[in-house]
């Protein structure tokens, strides 16, 4: 094999075939010239579903959405130059939220580096500490061993999924010509590598100590965003029942919706914590936290007061303790810790303890504010995915969404909590699951307006709450500044109907609860991409 173009494609086919053999099924391609061998290998690989996204920033968030649902790595491909740099916001989000991505950037060969060659930047270390690993490959070599590339692919997949899921970067330079001179035969079968990560079990002594500290004493369980495993909901509920304690369940915990026992859940805590000094009046002795740190300030403030016994259960090697109150850190899956604690003699707290929270929840359930959240929950079909934007949307969801027996999977980009890429992420979720609903703000929509291009062909309803700019700042100290409107509230003049038309989405507007319910019901029934503007200004 002497033809450079043929060598480039053979090398790329071996690499991509290795990823498919390792279990990858999705790729997001942003078109470019230098990446041609890899793009061709992806498009011609029957085991790979390829999505094409022009904007690399949107492409990366779209891949993030795909990977959020499957928990398996998704391939991203970009050409050389500034193209892969546009991945950075999604790379940061994936790193902080534990989502596996494999970033493949094409590059110029060594002889074109540092000499003023066009579209050439130093792509080494481009993503810094935000990737789990970085592989800077050389140009394809004649006589290469396809097994080497298969092993590299398997290694990258493991690095992206264990011990802490996240992005992995592979930089691949190519020399011209980029196209082969003749067709290539099919790949020779590769030996699959069975990768079996360990399942960490909680330390028995740490579990025993924790059990002694919490048994028979008033405490709370707090569940933030976390990947749900089979049996996890039931294990958490069983532990709470044995301890006679409430579970403060955030929307992203996966506990609010489904047919499991939800009788001990607290889901309206953001309302009553604002008016109840629970920490000083009722004094919980302990807290066990599962998953990410809470979204809302009221719950953050509550758990920051509990210092005597403050436990965190998290299998990933990250440190989630902004209040600096941890006394126990158990590196294990939540269901394993729950089962280990249940094996001990756990006396429940007094009946009055759990009754207190049930009373607070009943009183808060009469709140009728933010009724569009309840309409959204009521109208979504069973077994639906819901993506929630940041700023006001996630806080309103936390406060007002309640709980239901229907199965709803709730997602958000809470790793870095940015407003970038939200539409693209929701589109990726819709592409993976078949149907999704997204609730975002007007500034969030404008920030990722190009992401609307990725909704074509998918059943997705994007609800844009137009409250005239950055409504979150109405609740922050900046609201008292004379420059508040100009520098923080920043009302915009974007016409969402025109934007919907430009990108091929069906559009509807709603000025009342009845309008919104009808618009949402119609969009869900019709299928395809829809944008509903919910006007609140």
ZALO-855560 format. One record per residue (C-alpha): x, z, y; residue in three letters. Coordinates in steps of 0.25 Angstrom, whole numbers, padded with zeros to 4 digits, always signed. Layout:
N
XZYALA...
***
This chain:
537
+0000+0000+0000UNK+0007-0005+0012UNK-0004-0008+0022UNK-0005+0003+0032UNK-0020+0001+0034UNK-0023+0002+0019UNK-0014+0014+0018UNK-0022+0021+0029UNK-0035+0019+0022UNK-0030+0023+0009UNK-0025+0036+0014UNK-0038+0038+0022UNK-0046+0035+0010UNK-0038+0045+0001UNK-0040+0056+0012UNK-0055+0054+0014UNK-0057+0053-0001UNK-0050+0066-0003UNK-0060+0072+0007UNK-0072+0067-0001UNK-0066+0072-0014UNK-0064+0086-0007UNK-0079+0086-0004UNK-0081+0080+0010UNK-0093+0071+0012UNK-0094+0070+0027UNK-0085+0063+0038UNK-0087+0061+0053UNK-0079+0049+0058UNK-0076+0046+0073UNK-0072+0031+0074UNK-0058+0028+0078UNK-0046+0018+0075UNK-0035+0027+0069UNK-0045+0034+0060UNK-0049+0021+0054UNK-0043+0023+0040UNK-0050+0037+0038UNK-0063+0032+0044UNK-0063+0020+0034UNK-0060+0030+0023UNK-0071+0039+0027UNK-0081+0028+0028UNK-0078+0021+0015UNK-0078+0035+0007UNK-0091+0035+0000UNK-0091+0050-0002UNK-0090+0053+0013UNK-0102+0052+0023UNK-0096+0047+0036UNK-0102+0050+0050UNK-0097+0042+0062UNK-0096+0049+0076UNK-0090+0043+0088UNK-0087+0056+0096UNK-0077+0064+0088UNK-0082+0077+0095UNK-0096+0074+0090UNK-0090+0070+0076UNK-0083+0083+0074UNK-0096+0091+0077UNK-0104+0082+0068UNK-0094+0085+0057UNK-0095+0099+0060UNK-0110+0099+0058UNK-0108+0091+0045UNK-0098+0102+0040UNK-0107+0114+0045UNK-0118+0110+0035UNK-0109+0107+0023UNK-0098+0117+0025UNK-0089+0105+0020UNK-0078+0098+0028UNK-0082+0086+0036UNK-0072+0075+0039UNK-0070+0071+0054UNK-0062+0058+0057UNK-0057+0054+0071UNK-0046+0044+0076UNK-0034+0048+0083UNK-0032+0052+0098UNK-0042+0061+0105UNK-0053+0058+0094UNK-0050+0070+0085UNK-0048+0080+0097UNK-0063+0078+0100UNK-0065+0086+0087UNK-0060+0099+0093UNK-0073+0105+0097UNK-0079+0103+0083UNK-0066+0107+0076UNK-0066+0121+0084UNK-0080+0123+0080UNK-0078+0120+0065UNK-0066+0129+0065UNK-0073+0141+0071UNK-0086+0139+0063UNK-0079+0136+0050UNK-0084+0121+0048UNK-0075+0112+0039UNK-0070+0099+0046UNK-0059+0089+0042UNK-0054+0082+0054UNK-0046+0069+0052UNK-0040+0063+0064UNK-0033+0050+0063UNK-0020+0049+0071UNK-0009+0039+0075UNK+0004+0039+0067UNK+0016+0047+0071UNK+0023+0035+0077UNK+0012+0034+0088UNK+0012+0049+0091UNK+0018+0054+0104UNK+0021+0040+0109UNK+0009+0036+0118UNK+0001+0029+0107UNK-0013+0027+0111UNK-0024+0037+0105UNK-0013+0046+0100UNK-0013+0061+0102UNK-0006+0072+0094UNK-0017+0076+0084UNK-0008+0087+0077UNK-0014+0100+0079UNK-0026+0094+0087UNK-0036+0105+0082UNK-0026+0117+0083UNK-0031+0130+0076UNK-0045+0124+0075UNK-0042+0117+0061UNK-0040+0124+0048UNK-0029+0114+0045UNK-0022+0102+0050UNK-0016+0090+0042UNK-0007+0080+0050UNK-0005+0069+0040UNK+0004+0057+0041UNK+0001+0043+0041UNK-0004+0037+0027UNK+0008+0034+0018UNK+0009+0023+0007UNK+0008+0028-0007UNK+0001+0041-0003UNK-0005+0050-0013UNK-0020+0050-0011UNK-0020+0064-0018UNK-0013+0069-0006UNK-0024+0066+0003UNK-0034+0071-0007UNK-0027+0084-0007UNK-0026+0084+0008UNK-0041+0082+0009UNK-0044+0093+0000UNK-0035+0102+0007UNK-0041+0099+0021UNK-0055+0102+0015UNK-0051+0115+0010UNK-0044+0119+0023UNK-0057+0115+0030UNK-0066+0124+0021UNK-0057+0136+0017UNK-0054+0147+0021UNK-0060+0144+0035UNK-0068+0131+0036UNK-0064+0123+0048UNK-0058+0110+0052UNK-0046+0103+0046UNK-0038+0092+0053UNK-0031+0080+0047UNK-0024+0070+0056UNK-0021+0057+0050UNK-0012+0046+0057UNK-0013+0032+0053UNK-0004+0020+0056UNK-0010+0006+0059UNK-0016-0003+0053UNK-0028+0006+0051UNK-0036-0003+0042UNK-0033-0007+0028UNK-0029-0021+0024UNK-0037-0021+0011UNK-0047-0012+0004UNK-0043+0000-0004UNK-0047+0005-0017UNK-0056+0017-0019UNK-0049+0030-0019UNK-0043+0036-0032UNK-0050+0048-0036UNK-0044+0061-0031UNK-0043+0074-0038UNK-0052+0084-0032UNK-0047+0097-0028UNK-0056+0109-0031UNK-0055+0118-0019UNK-0061+0132-0022UNK-0059+0141-0010UNK-0060+0156-0014UNK-0072+0164-0012UNK-0068+0177-0005UNK-0074+0190-0010UNK-0075+0202+0000UNK-0065+0213-0002UNK-0072+0224-0011UNK-0066+0235-0003UNK-0070+0229+0010UNK-0084+0227+0005UNK-0085+0241+0000UNK-0080+0247+0013UNK-0090+0239+0021UNK-0102+0243+0011UNK-0099+0257+0013UNK-0099+0256+0028UNK-0112+0248+0029UNK-0121+0254+0018UNK-0132+0263+0023UNK-0129+0261+0038UNK-0135+0252+0049UNK-0129+0239+0051UNK-0131+0224+0052UNK-0127+0211+0046UNK-0124+0199+0056UNK-0123+0185+0051UNK-0118+0174+0060UNK-0114+0159+0057UNK-0109+0158+0042UNK-0110+0147+0031UNK-0121+0151+0022UNK-0117+0152+0007UNK-0127+0152-0005UNK-0133+0166-0006UNK-0127+0171+0007UNK-0140+0174+0014UNK-0145+0182+0002UNK-0133+0190+0001UNK-0133+0194+0016UNK-0148+0197+0015UNK-0146+0206+0003UNK-0134+0213+0010UNK-0143+0216+0022UNK-0154+0221+0013UNK-0145+0231+0006UNK-0140+0236+0019UNK-0153+0237+0026UNK-0147+0229+0038UNK-0151+0217+0047UNK-0144+0204+0046UNK-0142+0198+0060UNK-0143+0183+0056UNK-0138+0173+0066UNK-0144+0159+0065UNK-0131+0153+0060UNK-0130+0163+0049UNK-0140+0156+0040UNK-0148+0168+0038UNK-0160+0166+0047UNK-0167+0155+0040UNK-0170+0153+0025UNK-0179+0159+0014UNK-0169+0171+0012UNK-0173+0185+0016UNK-0172+0186+0031UNK-0179+0200+0033UNK-0167+0207+0038UNK-0162+0196+0047UNK-0161+0199+0062UNK-0162+0186+0069UNK-0168+0190+0083UNK-0157+0200+0086UNK-0153+0192+0099UNK-0166+0196+0105UNK-0166+0211+0101UNK-0151+0214+0103UNK-0153+0210+0117UNK-0162+0222+0119UNK-0157+0231+0108UNK-0144+0239+0109UNK-0143+0239+0094UNK-0129+0243+0093UNK-0130+0256+0101UNK-0145+0259+0097UNK-0145+0257+0082UNK-0130+0256+0079UNK-0127+0247+0067UNK-0115+0253+0059UNK-0110+0240+0054UNK-0111+0225+0054UNK-0108+0214+0044UNK-0106+0201+0050UNK-0106+0188+0042UNK-0102+0174+0048UNK-0099+0171+0063UNK-0100+0180+0075UNK-0114+0181+0081UNK-0119+0171+0091UNK-0126+0180+0101UNK-0121+0190+0110UNK-0131+0201+0106UNK-0127+0201+0091UNK-0112+0200+0095UNK-0114+0212+0104UNK-0121+0220+0092UNK-0110+0217+0082UNK-0099+0220+0091UNK-0104+0235+0092UNK-0103+0237+0077UNK-0089+0242+0074UNK-0090+0252+0063UNK-0092+0242+0052UNK-0091+0228+0057UNK-0089+0218+0045UNK-0088+0203+0045UNK-0089+0194+0033UNK-0083+0180+0034UNK-0076+0172+0024UNK-0068+0164+0034UNK-0055+0168+0040UNK-0059+0170+0054UNK-0061+0183+0062UNK-0075+0185+0069UNK-0074+0198+0076UNK-0075+0195+0091UNK-0080+0210+0093UNK-0068+0215+0086UNK-0076+0225+0077UNK-0073+0220+0063UNK-0071+0231+0052UNK-0073+0222+0040UNK-0070+0208+0038UNK-0074+0202+0024UNK-0069+0188+0021UNK-0079+0183+0011UNK-0092+0176+0010UNK-0104+0183+0016UNK-0112+0183+0002UNK-0100+0189-0005UNK-0099+0201+0005UNK-0114+0203+0004UNK-0114+0204-0011UNK-0101+0213-0011UNK-0108+0222-0001UNK-0121+0222-0009UNK-0114+0226-0021UNK-0111+0240-0015UNK-0121+0251-0013UNK-0127+0247+0001UNK-0137+0257+0006UNK-0146+0251+0017UNK-0147+0256+0031UNK-0159+0264+0035UNK-0172+0256+0035UNK-0174+0258+0050UNK-0161+0250+0052UNK-0167+0237+0047UNK-0180+0240+0052UNK-0174+0241+0066UNK-0170+0226+0066UNK-0183+0221+0059UNK-0190+0227+0071UNK-0181+0221+0081UNK-0182+0207+0075UNK-0197+0208+0074UNK-0198+0212+0089UNK-0189+0200+0093UNK-0197+0190+0084UNK-0208+0190+0095UNK-0198+0184+0105UNK-0203+0170+0109UNK-0191+0165+0117UNK-0184+0152+0114UNK-0196+0147+0106UNK-0189+0134+0104UNK-0180+0141+0094UNK-0191+0145+0085UNK-0198+0132+0086UNK-0185+0126+0081UNK-0184+0135+0069UNK-0199+0133+0066UNK-0199+0118+0066UNK-0186+0115+0059UNK-0188+0112+0044UNK-0183+0120+0033UNK-0169+0117+0028UNK-0164+0112+0042UNK-0151+0113+0050UNK-0151+0118+0064UNK-0139+0117+0073UNK-0139+0126+0085UNK-0131+0124+0098UNK-0123+0134+0105UNK-0126+0142+0118UNK-0141+0145+0119UNK-0146+0138+0107UNK-0138+0146+0097UNK-0142+0159+0104UNK-0157+0155+0105UNK-0156+0152+0090UNK-0150+0165+0087UNK-0161+0173+0095UNK-0174+0165+0092UNK-0173+0158+0079UNK-0178+0169+0071UNK-0178+0167+0055UNK-0185+0158+0046UNK-0187+0156+0031UNK-0184+0141+0032UNK-0170+0136+0029UNK-0162+0132+0042UNK-0147+0131+0043UNK-0142+0134+0057UNK-0129+0129+0063UNK-0121+0130+0076UNK-0107+0127+0081UNK-0104+0142+0083UNK-0089+0141+0080UNK-0085+0138+0095UNK-0100+0139+0100UNK-0098+0126+0108UNK-0109+0116+0113UNK-0101+0104+0109UNK-0104+0096+0097UNK-0117+0103+0094UNK-0126+0090+0092UNK-0115+0084+0083UNK-0114+0096+0074UNK-0129+0096+0073UNK-0129+0081+0069UNK-0118+0084+0059UNK-0128+0095+0053UNK-0139+0085+0053UNK-0130+0074+0046UNK-0127+0084+0035UNK-0140+0090+0032UNK-0150+0079+0036UNK-0157+0087+0047UNK-0154+0096+0058UNK-0159+0102+0071UNK-0150+0106+0083UNK-0153+0115+0094UNK-0144+0114+0106UNK-0143+0115+0121UNK-0143+0104+0132UNK-0128+0106+0135UNK-0125+0106+0121UNK-0132+0093+0119UNK-0125+0087+0131UNK-0111+0091+0126UNK-0113+0084+0112UNK-0122+0073+0117UNK-0114+0063+0109UNK-0117+0070+0097UNK-0131+0064+0097UNK-0125+0052+0092UNK-0123+0059+0079UNK-0137+0062+0076UNK-0141+0048+0072UNK-0147+0047+0059UNK-0149+0062+0057UNK-0161+0071+0057UNK-0157+0080+0069UNK-0165+0086+0080UNK-0157+0091+0092UNK-0164+0101+0101UNK-0158+0101+0115UNK-0162+0114+0123UNK-0161+0109+0137UNK-0160+0121+0146UNK-0153+0115+0157UNK-0138+0118+0154UNK-0131+0129+0148UNK-0142+0139+0146UNK-0132+0149+0139UNK-0126+0152+0152UNK-0139+0158+0157UNK-0136+0170+0148UNK-0121+0171+0153UNK-0115+0178+0165UNK-0112+0164+0171UNK-0126+0163+0175UNK-0124+0171+0187UNK-0113+0162+0193UNK-0117+0153+0205UNK-0110+0141+0197UNK-0119+0144+0185UNK-0127+0131+0185UNK-0116+0122+0188UNK-0105+0128+0179UNK-0113+0134+0167UNK-0128+0131+0166UNK-0124+0116+0169UNK-0138+0109+0168UNK-0136+0094+0163UNK-0144+0082+0166UNK-0143+0075+0152UNK-0156+0068+0147UNK-0157+0071+0133UNK-0167+0061+0130UNK-0158+0050+0135UNK-0147+0056+0126UNK-0156+0056+0114UNK-0159+0041+0117UNK-0145+0037+0118UNK-0141+0043+0105UNK-0154+0039+0097UNK-0161+0053+0096UNK-0176+0055+0097UNK-0178+0063+0109UNK-0189+0073+0113UNK-0190+0084+0123UNK-0198+0098+0123UNK-0202+0106+0135UNK-0210+0117+0127UNK-0210+0123+0113UNK-0222+0114+0109UNK-0214+0102+0113UNK-0201+0107+0106UNK-0209+0110+0093UNK-0215+0096+0093UNK-0202+0089+0096UNK-0195+0096+0086UNK-0205+0094+0075UNK-0206+0079+0078UNK-0191+0078+0078UNK-0189+0085+0064UNK-0200+0076+0058UNK-0195+0063+0063UNK-0181+0065+0059UNK-0169+0058+0065UNK-0161+0063+0078UNK-0169+0070+0089UNK-0166+0077+0102UNK-0176+0087+0107UNK-0174+0092+0121UNK-0180+0106+0123UNK-0181+0107+0138UNK-0179+0122+0143UNK-0175+0119+0158UNK
***
